[in-house]
Amino acid sequence: MRHEEARIEREPITEANRGAAMSGETISEAEYEVTLHVERPVVHTEAVPVERVRLVTEEQVEQETVSGRVCKERIEANLPSETEQQMRGKGIRGEDRRR
């Protein structure tokens, strides 16, 4: 990495360089600006497509022989007839129908 820095150089005035030192611009209260530069490493990453992935389902069918005892149950119930159920749904009771 490379960068610039500002520094002040001081040079003593001697009899030998007095003429050159006094011949430059006069020091004033003006502002002087210097732009300093720096090198910075830049790391760049990007997402690029590299692979396509698909999910595929396959149906597997297996046949198996199962043996065992099968049980059967019977339930007896006294249910009202279908006509009575329909009449109850309409709010008509058995006694009202007989009248």
Phi, psi and omega in degrees: 000139181234141178210166180253147175229151177259139175214156180261128177257129178252134180231120180293145178266125179243174177301327184287326183250009183302318182296316181291323182291325183274351184273351181283185179295149179284146180285132180230183180268012179292151179270141177242131179244139177230133178266124179261147181240153177221145173265133179233133176287138180243122178255129183233129174238151177217150179269123178236143180290133180232343184202144176249133182238131177239149175256118182242134177253143177235137179270127179250127180246129178237143176247138183217139178270126181243133178234153179167180182264133180258130179255150180229138179238148175239138178238129176258135180216145174262099181255146176294154180294166183297324180295319179294322179296319180294320181291322177297322177299331180267001178089014180259126179267165181303319181294322181294327183289327183286338185287000000 
